């Protein structure tokens, strides 16, 4: 059973990461749907706002309660987040609220101190986050089905809906574990690694497909990562589960993801220097980087709970 200290730490980290991820995807939906799909645009906007409001509530308890290793892993915000939010606002006449980003950049680390009031508040936040995640899955699944059946259109790959639903299902499983105060188990870990490696392959695919093909080097590098991740996923599908094999696969995932992270950071630097063009809102590539950082963080830190 999770201790109160671990419950506080894991609740803060999971919610800050996943709620931002969900908010940024909902922003992408808003910016990528033609204006005649007002109902879907409004629902995405409402969900983004709910994520923002709940994130603001969580921030009341975050300062001094998140270990430095998490803050230093750039799993909530990165050195590029604020500039890419501002660029997205400029290009799309949008209004991403940058206040939360500025607050997260200013967070001070610390070890959670068990406090009944914080525990109770986070229990309520976890329940509300669970409601939002389930509402999003219903919305995204309906949108994805309508796009697939040519009853709706969006300016992004429809598989993004599927991948985000997968990530929100992971979020739901984490929230349910937190609500029940359960510890991790080995089967959960291997399933998580397998699923997130598939997600990394998807991210590499989107970078390859959304990059202007005139930038041949970037497209080719992204394609190489697609192939490497697909090969790693095949290894997970054929793994004979043992402590040694699991450790080897985890090490392989860390090594590949750290190289992928460097590639995405290079893309972001070029994007901000106007040396690279993507056919997607700038903030989406920062979201890709936090996905990678969160995967590496979990591989290196959360697995130690086993």
C-alpha positions as CSV (number, residue, x, y, z in Angstrom):
1,X,0.0,0.0,0.0
2,X,1.3,3.5,-0.9
3,X,2.4,5.6,2.0
4,X,0.9,9.1,2.4
5,X,4.2,10.6,1.3
6,X,4.3,8.5,-1.9
7,X,0.6,9.1,-2.5
8,X,1.2,12.9,-2.4
9,X,4.3,12.7,-4.7
10,X,2.7,10.4,-7.3
11,X,-0.6,12.3,-7.3
12,X,1.2,15.6,-8.0
13,X,3.5,14.3,-10.6
14,X,0.9,12.2,-12.5
15,X,-1.7,14.9,-12.6
16,X,0.6,17.7,-13.5
17,X,2.0,15.7,-16.4
18,X,-1.2,14.2,-17.8
19,X,-3.5,17.2,-17.3
20,X,-1.0,19.4,-19.3
21,X,-0.7,16.7,-21.9
22,X,-4.5,16.5,-22.2
23,X,-4.9,20.3,-22.3
24,X,-2.3,20.6,-25.1
25,X,-4.0,17.9,-27.1
26,X,-7.4,19.6,-26.7
27,X,-5.8,22.8,-27.9
28,X,-4.6,21.0,-30.9
29,X,-8.1,19.7,-31.6
30,X,-9.4,23.2,-31.4
31,X,-6.8,24.6,-33.8
32,X,-7.1,21.7,-36.2
33,X,-10.8,21.4,-36.8
34,X,-12.5,23.5,-39.6
35,X,-14.8,26.1,-38.1
36,X,-18.0,24.3,-39.1
37,X,-17.3,21.7,-36.4
38,X,-18.2,24.2,-33.7
39,X,-19.6,21.5,-31.3
40,X,-16.4,19.5,-31.2
41,X,-14.3,22.7,-31.0
42,X,-16.4,23.8,-28.0
43,X,-16.1,20.5,-26.2
44,X,-12.3,20.4,-26.7
45,X,-12.2,24.0,-25.4
46,X,-14.3,23.0,-22.3
47,X,-12.1,20.0,-21.6
48,X,-8.9,22.1,-22.0
49,X,-10.3,24.6,-19.5
50,X,-11.2,21.9,-17.0
51,X,-7.6,20.6,-17.2
52,X,-6.3,24.1,-16.7
53,X,-8.5,24.8,-13.7
54,X,-7.7,21.4,-12.0
55,X,-4.0,22.0,-12.8
56,X,-4.2,25.4,-11.1
57,X,-5.8,23.6,-8.0
58,X,-2.9,21.1,-7.9
59,X,-0.3,23.8,-8.1
60,X,-1.5,24.9,-4.6
61,X,0.2,21.8,-3.2
62,X,3.1,21.3,-5.6
63,X,5.7,23.7,-4.3
64,X,8.1,21.9,-2.0
65,X,6.3,18.6,-2.5
66,X,7.9,17.3,-5.7
67,X,11.4,15.8,-5.6
68,X,14.2,17.6,-7.5
69,X,14.7,14.6,-9.8
70,X,11.2,15.0,-11.2
71,X,11.5,18.8,-11.6
72,X,14.9,18.5,-13.2
73,X,13.6,15.9,-15.7
74,X,11.4,18.5,-17.5
75,X,8.3,16.3,-17.4
76,X,5.9,19.2,-16.9
77,X,7.5,22.0,-18.7
78,X,10.7,22.3,-20.7
79,X,13.1,25.1,-21.5
80,X,11.1,25.6,-24.7
81,X,7.5,25.5,-23.4
82,X,6.9,29.1,-22.7
83,X,8.4,30.3,-26.1
84,X,6.4,27.7,-28.0
85,X,3.2,28.6,-26.1
86,X,3.7,32.2,-27.0
87,X,4.5,31.3,-30.7
88,X,1.3,29.2,-30.9
89,X,-0.7,32.1,-29.5
90,X,0.8,34.5,-32.0
91,X,0.4,32.2,-35.1
92,X,-3.2,31.1,-34.2
93,X,-4.5,34.1,-32.4
94,X,-5.1,31.7,-29.6
95,X,-4.9,32.2,-25.8
96,X,-2.9,29.5,-24.1
97,X,-2.7,30.6,-20.5
98,X,1.1,30.9,-19.8
99,X,0.7,31.6,-16.1
100,X,0.7,28.0,-15.1
101,X,3.9,27.4,-17.2
102,X,5.5,30.3,-15.4
103,X,4.5,28.9,-12.0
104,X,5.7,25.4,-12.9
105,X,9.1,26.9,-14.0
106,X,9.4,28.5,-10.6
107,X,8.5,25.4,-8.5
108,X,10.9,24.6,-5.6
109,X,11.7,20.9,-5.0
110,X,11.1,19.1,-1.7
111,X,10.1,15.8,-0.2
112,X,6.4,15.5,0.6
113,X,5.5,15.8,4.2
114,X,2.4,13.7,5.1
115,X,-0.5,16.0,5.9
116,X,-4.2,14.8,6.2
117,X,-5.5,18.0,4.6
118,X,-3.3,17.6,1.5
119,X,-4.1,13.9,1.2
120,X,-7.8,14.6,1.3
121,X,-7.6,17.4,-1.3
122,X,-5.5,15.2,-3.6
123,X,-8.0,12.3,-3.2
124,X,-10.7,14.7,-4.4
125,X,-8.5,15.9,-7.3
126,X,-7.8,12.4,-8.4
127,X,-11.5,11.6,-8.6
128,X,-12.1,14.8,-10.6
129,X,-9.2,14.0,-12.9
130,X,-10.7,10.5,-13.4
131,X,-14.0,12.1,-14.5
132,X,-12.2,14.4,-17.0
133,X,-10.1,11.6,-18.4
134,X,-13.2,9.4,-19.0
135,X,-15.1,12.3,-20.5
136,X,-12.2,13.0,-22.9
137,X,-12.0,9.3,-24.0
138,X,-15.7,9.4,-24.9
139,X,-15.3,12.6,-26.8
140,X,-12.1,11.6,-28.6
141,X,-13.4,8.2,-29.5
142,X,-16.6,9.7,-31.0
143,X,-14.5,12.3,-33.0
144,X,-12.1,9.6,-34.2
145,X,-14.9,7.3,-35.4
146,X,-16.6,10.2,-37.3
147,X,-13.3,11.1,-38.9
148,X,-12.7,7.5,-39.9
149,X,-16.2,7.3,-41.3
150,X,-15.7,10.5,-43.3
151,X,-18.4,12.3,-41.2
152,X,-15.8,14.8,-39.9
153,X,-12.4,16.2,-40.9
154,X,-9.3,17.4,-39.0
155,X,-6.0,18.8,-40.0
156,X,-4.0,16.1,-38.1
157,X,-3.6,12.3,-38.4
158,X,-6.6,10.5,-37.0
159,X,-4.3,8.1,-35.2
160,X,-3.4,10.9,-32.8
161,X,-6.8,10.5,-31.3
162,X,-6.1,6.8,-30.8
163,X,-2.7,7.4,-29.3
164,X,-4.0,10.1,-26.9
165,X,-6.9,7.8,-25.8
166,X,-4.2,5.1,-25.1
167,X,-2.3,7.6,-23.0
168,X,-5.4,8.7,-21.1
169,X,-6.2,5.0,-20.4
170,X,-2.8,4.8,-18.8
171,X,-3.6,7.9,-16.8
172,X,-6.9,6.3,-15.7
173,X,-5.0,3.1,-14.6
174,X,-2.6,5.3,-12.6
175,X,-5.5,7.3,-11.0
176,X,-7.3,4.1,-10.1
177,X,-4.1,2.8,-8.5
178,X,-3.7,6.1,-6.6
179,X,-7.3,6.0,-5.5
180,X,-6.8,2.5,-4.1
181,X,-3.3,3.4,-2.7
182,X,-1.8,0.4,-4.6
183,X,1.9,-0.1,-5.3
184,X,3.3,-1.0,-8.8
185,X,3.6,-4.6,-9.9
186,X,6.0,-6.1,-12.5
187,X,3.3,-6.9,-15.1
188,X,2.2,-3.3,-15.0
189,X,5.7,-2.1,-15.6
190,X,6.4,-4.3,-18.7
191,X,3.0,-3.4,-20.1
192,X,3.7,0.3,-19.5
193,X,7.1,0.1,-21.3
194,X,5.6,-1.8,-24.2
195,X,2.8,0.7,-24.6
196,X,4.9,3.8,-24.3
197,X,7.5,2.5,-26.7
198,X,4.6,2.2,-29.2
199,X,3.7,5.8,-28.3
200,X,7.3,6.9,-29.0
201,X,7.1,5.2,-32.4
202,X,4.0,7.2,-33.0
203,X,5.6,10.5,-32.0
204,X,8.5,9.8,-34.4
205,X,6.0,9.0,-37.2
206,X,4.2,12.4,-36.6
207,X,7.5,14.3,-36.7
208,X,8.4,12.6,-39.9
209,X,5.0,13.3,-41.4
210,X,4.5,16.9,-40.2
211,X,8.0,18.1,-41.1
212,X,8.3,19.9,-44.4
213,X,10.0,17.2,-46.7
214,X,12.5,19.8,-47.9
215,X,14.3,19.1,-44.6
216,X,15.6,15.7,-45.7
217,X,18.0,15.1,-42.8
218,X,15.2,15.6,-40.2
219,X,12.8,13.4,-42.1
220,X,15.4,10.7,-42.5
221,X,16.4,10.8,-38.8
222,X,12.7,10.7,-37.7
223,X,12.3,7.7,-40.0
224,X,15.2,5.9,-38.4
225,X,13.6,6.4,-35.0
226,X,10.3,5.0,-36.3
227,X,12.2,1.9,-37.4
228,X,14.2,1.5,-34.1
229,X,11.1,1.9,-32.0
230,X,9.1,-0.6,-34.1
231,X,11.9,-3.1,-33.7
232,X,12.0,-2.5,-29.9
233,X,8.2,-3.0,-29.7
234,X,8.7,-6.4,-31.5
235,X,11.2,-7.4,-28.9
236,X,8.8,-6.6,-26.1
237,X,6.1,-8.7,-27.9
238,X,8.5,-11.7,-27.9
239,X,10.1,-11.2,-24.4
240,X,10.3,-14.1,-22.0
241,X,9.5,-12.4,-18.8
242,X,12.3,-12.6,-16.2
243,X,14.0,-10.0,-14.0
244,X,17.1,-10.0,-16.1
245,X,15.2,-9.7,-19.4
246,X,13.0,-6.9,-18.1
247,X,16.1,-5.0,-16.9
248,X,17.8,-5.4,-20.3
249,X,14.6,-4.2,-22.1
250,X,14.3,-1.2,-19.8
251,X,18.0,-0.3,-20.4
252,X,17.3,-0.5,-24.2
253,X,14.3,1.7,-23.8
254,X,16.3,4.3,-21.9
255,X,19.1,4.3,-24.3
256,X,16.9,4.8,-27.4
257,X,14.7,7.4,-25.7
258,X,17.6,9.5,-24.6
259,X,18.8,9.6,-28.2
260,X,15.3,10.4,-29.4
261,X,15.1,13.2,-26.8
262,X,18.3,14.8,-28.2
263,X,16.8,14.7,-31.7
264,X,13.5,16.3,-30.7
265,X,15.4,19.0,-28.8
266,X,17.4,19.8,-31.9
267,X,14.1,20.1,-33.8
268,X,12.8,22.5,-31.3
269,X,15.9,24.6,-31.4
270,X,15.7,24.8,-35.2
271,X,12.0,25.6,-35.0
272,X,12.6,28.5,-32.7
273,X,15.4,29.7,-34.9
274,X,13.1,29.6,-38.0
275,X,15.2,26.9,-39.5
276,X,12.5,24.2,-39.6
277,X,8.8,24.1,-40.4
278,X,6.2,21.7,-39.1
279,X,2.5,21.6,-40.3
280,X,1.3,21.6,-36.7
281,X,1.0,24.1,-33.9
282,X,4.4,24.7,-32.3
283,X,3.3,23.6,-28.9
284,X,2.7,20.1,-30.2
285,X,6.4,19.4,-30.5
286,X,7.0,20.5,-26.9
287,X,4.3,18.1,-25.9
288,X,6.3,15.4,-27.7
289,X,9.4,16.3,-25.7
290,X,7.6,16.1,-22.3
291,X,6.2,12.7,-23.4
292,X,9.7,11.5,-24.0
293,X,11.0,13.0,-20.8
294,X,8.2,11.5,-18.8
295,X,8.9,8.0,-20.3
296,X,12.6,8.3,-19.4
297,X,11.7,9.6,-15.9
298,X,9.4,6.6,-15.2
299,X,12.0,4.1,-16.6
300,X,14.7,5.5,-14.4
301,X,12.8,6.4,-11.2
302,X,9.4,4.9,-10.8
303,X,10.6,1.4,-11.7
304,X,12.7,1.6,-8.5
305,X,9.4,1.1,-6.5
306,X,9.3,-2.5,-7.6
